[in-house]
Amino acid sequence: MPAAHALTILQYVSIAAAAMAAGFVNAIAGGGTLITFPVMTAVGIPAVAANVTNTVALCPGFLGAAFGQRKDLLGQERRMMLTVPAGIVGGIIGGVLLLNTEEQLFRSLIPWLILAAAALLAAQDTLRRWLVRRNAHHGAGHGSNVRAAVFLGIAAIYGGYFGAGLGVIMLAVMGLVLDDTLTRLNALKIVMALVINVAAAIFFVFSGQVIWTAAGVMAVGAIVGGVVGGQFASRIPPRALRRVVIALAVVAAVIYLVK
């Protein structure tokens, strides 16, 4: 059973290093999953179990980020009454789909999922500039909370299934259907990422696929990396770091394709 998968000390060290790197880049540029997931499969963890464990391990980071953005959530309570339940349902549906995907099929999808996530990460700056321009023309308003809930619920299915690049997808969706500031949309995005991942993680806990020792090592490593990344956030250009993550993701995808 995957949960009983035995790992060596060296493999734990590799996972911890990847988690620290992921926490570091998440604090500055985003895209940490594109580092941790390939490393977990590289040390021999089955792809589905690696994805499940990755989701469970990264939940504490989303909680901390959401707490840090709580001021920008004021006045969005009615909106979240619609979007949060949609995120929970979508996250669980994505988790169900993942656990019902055969290991071989999921492995064949991995390179394409990684490339798609890398493309989304590459589009992040362009998307943010578009949102800023759109807000300058339309101003902050309400938009359609119902439509936002529907589309975010659909995005949540992807989030529960794989998740890398989910934040960019959600920002794009919210930019299309909601008139609000980028700061407030980003805060809502973080809350949605939290509820989607927690919903999927709670479902995964009972699946027998979580490798708890690896999840613990990853959680600690991600927290340490996040703290360090926060100290360097003002010194390292996010765009440059994002390019490094994208390049690593493309290399990983190519390796998966030629295996």
N, C-alpha and C positions, 0 to 999 in steps of 0.2 A: 504494500500500500504506500502511496506517495508520502503520506505524513510520517512514515517510518524511514524515509530515505536517509541513508547514512552519509554523512559528510566528514571529510578529513579536516584537520586544523587549518591546512593551507587553503582549502575551499572556503572555510568560514572567514579566513582573513581576506580572501578575494571578495566575498560578498560584503564584508564590513567596509572594505575600501571603496567598493562600488557605491554602497549606500552613502558613505561620507561624501563622495564626489557628487552624487545625486542631490543630497541635501545642500551642498555648496552651490551647485548651479541653479537649483530651484529658488534659492534665496536671492539670486541675482538675475537669472535669465529664464528659468523654466526648462522643462524637458528632461528632468532627472530619470523618469521611467525608461527613457531610451538608453540609459547607462545600466541601470540595475537589472532589467529584464534579460538582455543578452548575456550578461555575466552569469546570472543564475542558470540559464540553460547551458552555458559553456562549461560550468562545473558539473554538469550531469543531471540537473534537476529536470524532470519532465516538463514540457512546455506549459501544459494546463496548470500543473501544481505550481510552477514558477510564477505564472500570472496571478493565481489565487493568492499565493503567499505575498507577492508584491503588493497587492491591493490591501491586504490586512495590515501589512507592516507600515504602510505610508499614511494610514488614517490619523495617527497622532499629529502629524505635520499639518494636515488640513485643519484640524481642530485649533491648533495654535494660530494659524493664519487667519481663520475666521474670527477668532477672539480679537486679534489685532485690528480687524476692520469693522468692529462692531458699531463705531460711531457713524460710519457711512451706510449702515443698514437702517438707521432711524428714519421713519416715514415710509419704509418699504414693507411694513407688516402685512398689509392687505395683499400685496403682490406675492409675498412669500407663502401666504395661505393657499395660493394656487400652485406656485412653482415647486415648493418643497415636496408636497405629496406626489406630484408628477415625477420629480427626480427620484423619489423612493421607489415608486412603481417601476420606472424605467431601469433603475439600477438593478433591481431584483430580476427583471426580465432578462437583462443582459447577462447576469450571473447564471440564470437557468440555461440560457443558450450556450454559455461557455462550458458548463459542466456536462452538457449533452452533445458537445462537439468532440468527435473522436480525436485522440492524440495526434494521429498521423495527419488528419485534415487540418487541425489547428497549426501544426508545424508547417504545413504547406502555405498557410495564410500569413505566417509570421513576417516574412520579408516584405510583403505588400502592406501589412499593417504598420510596420516600422517605417517604410518609405512614405506612407500617407501621413504618419505622425510627424516625420521630418519635414515634409512639405508644409504642413500646418504651422510648424514652428517657424519655418522660413517666412511664412506669410504674416507672422504676428505683428511685426512693425508696421507693415502696410495696412493691416486691419486697424491698428490703433490710430494711425494718422487719418484714416477714413472716418473713424468714429469721432475724432476731435473735430474734423471739418463738418461732419453732419451735425454735431451738437452746436457748432457755431452758427449754423443756418437755422436750425429748428428750435434750439434752446432746450431746457430741461422740462419734461412733462411726464405724462403717465404712459401713453401708448396703450397697446392692447395687452393686458395682463393675461387674458385667456389664451390668446395666440402664443404668448411667450411660454405659458405653461405647456401647451401642446408640443411646440417645437423643442423646448428643453427636455420634455419627457422622452421625445424621440432620440435626442442627443444622449440622454441618460442611458439608453439601451446600449449604445456604443461604449459609454463610460463603464458600465458594468461588465461588458464583454472584454474590452482591452484597455481603454482609458487614455493612452498616450495621445496628447494633442487635444484632449477634451476641452480644456480651457479656451483654446482658440475657437473651437466650434461653438461653444456657448456664447462667447463674446460676439461672434458673427451673427448668431441667431438673435441675441438681445439687441444688437445694433440695428437689425432690420425691423424689429417689431416694437421696440421700446424707445421712447424719447426721454433720455436721461443723461446725466454726466458720465463720463468715462469712469470716474472714481467710484460712483455709486453702482454702476454696472459691474465693475471689477469686484466690488464687495459682494454683490449678489452671486457672481460667478464662483467666488471662493466658497460661499455657503452651499451652493448647489454641488460643487465638487465634493464637499464634505458629506452631504447627505447621500449622494449617489454612491460614493465609496463606502460609507458606513453601512448603507443598506445592502450592498453587494457583499461586504465583509461579514456582516452578521449571517447572511445566508451561507457564505463560504465556510464559516466556523463549523457548521454541522455537516460539511461535505466530506470530511476525512481527507481533504486534499492539502490542507495547510501544513507546511513544515514549520512548526512552532519555533524551533531553535533558530532556524534561518530568519524567521520573521522578527524574533527578538533582537538578533544581531543587526538586522537591517534597521529596525526602529531606532536603536541606540546610535548607529552610525549616521543615519539621516539627521537626527537631532544635533549631533556634534557638527556635522557638515553644515547644517543650517546656521548654527551659531557662528561658526567661522566665516561662512559666506556673508552673513549679516555685517561682520566687521569689515569686509572688503567690498561691500556693495557699492560704495562711493568711489572706489579706486579702479575697479575693473569694468570696462565698457560692456554692457549686457549684449550688445550686438556681436562683439568679437567672441564672447564666450558661447553665445548661441550658435555661431558658425562652427565652432569646434564640436559642439554636441551634434549638430546636423551632419558634419563630416563623419563622426564616429558611428552615427546611426546608419548612414549610407554604407559604410564599410561592413557593419554588422549585417545589414540586409543582403549585401552581395555574398558574404560568407554563407548565409543561410541558403541562398539561391544555388550556390555551386556545390553544396554538400550532397 
